[in-house]
Amino acid sequence: MREIQLRDAKATLSAVVDDALRGEPSIITRHGEPEAVVLSFAEWKRLSTVPSFGALLAVSGLRDEDVPERDGAPLRDLEF
């Protein structure tokens, strides 16, 4: 992923977008610090639809009996 300064990104926005469409996202920096990322809409959509861990567990097919019982032993004492 290439880094490009904000002022250069403004001047070449069309090229930055074209690069993103080709699968080459750009990090936009301001005063040397990363501020934003330009990526294609398709890539953003793919990344934003990643299911949550809870949703993955819900469709995993695990049943209560598949998960081992918790150990009922008291927690150990720690001395600081």
C-alpha positions in Angstrom: 0.0 0.0 0.0 1.5 3.3 -1.0 1.5 6.4 1.0 0.7 9.8 -0.6 0.6 13.2 1.0 -2.7 14.9 1.1 -1.7 17.8 -1.2 -0.5 15.3 -3.8 -3.7 13.2 -3.4 -5.8 16.3 -4.1 -3.8 17.1 -7.2 -4.0 13.5 -8.5 -7.3 12.3 -7.1 -8.4 10.6 -10.3 -5.2 8.6 -10.4 -5.6 7.7 -6.7 -9.1 6.4 -7.3 -8.0 4.5 -10.5 -5.3 2.8 -8.4 -7.9 1.8 -5.8 -10.1 0.3 -8.5 -7.1 -1.8 -9.6 -6.7 -3.1 -6.1 -4.0 -0.7 -5.0 -5.3 1.3 -2.0 -3.4 4.4 -0.8 -2.7 5.8 2.6 -3.3 9.5 2.7 -0.9 11.3 5.1 -1.0 14.8 6.6 2.2 16.2 8.2 3.7 12.6 7.9 0.9 11.0 9.8 -1.6 8.5 8.3 -5.0 10.1 8.1 -7.2 8.1 5.7 -7.2 5.2 3.2 -8.6 5.3 -0.3 -9.8 1.9 -1.4 -12.4 0.7 -3.9 -16.0 0.5 -2.9 -16.0 -3.2 -3.6 -13.1 -3.7 -1.2 -14.8 -1.5 1.4 -18.0 -3.4 1.1 -16.2 -6.8 1.4 -14.4 -5.6 4.5 -17.5 -4.0 6.1 -19.6 -7.2 5.8 -17.3 -9.4 7.9 -19.6 -11.2 10.4 -19.2 -10.7 14.1 -17.7 -13.5 16.3 -21.2 -13.9 17.8 -22.8 -14.4 14.4 -20.2 -17.0 13.5 -20.8 -18.9 16.7 -24.6 -18.8 16.1 -24.2 -20.5 12.7 -21.4 -22.9 13.8 -23.8 -25.7 14.8 -22.3 -26.0 18.2 -24.7 -27.3 20.9 -24.4 -26.7 24.7 -23.1 -30.3 25.1 -20.3 -29.6 22.7 -18.8 -27.0 25.1 -17.0 -28.5 28.2 -18.2 -27.6 31.7 -16.4 -24.8 33.4 -14.1 -25.8 36.3 -15.9 -24.7 39.5 -12.6 -24.5 41.5 -12.0 -21.1 43.1 -9.6 -18.7 41.5 -6.1 -18.8 42.9 -5.0 -16.1 45.3 -2.4 -13.7 44.0 -0.1 -11.7 46.3 1.2 -8.4 45.1 
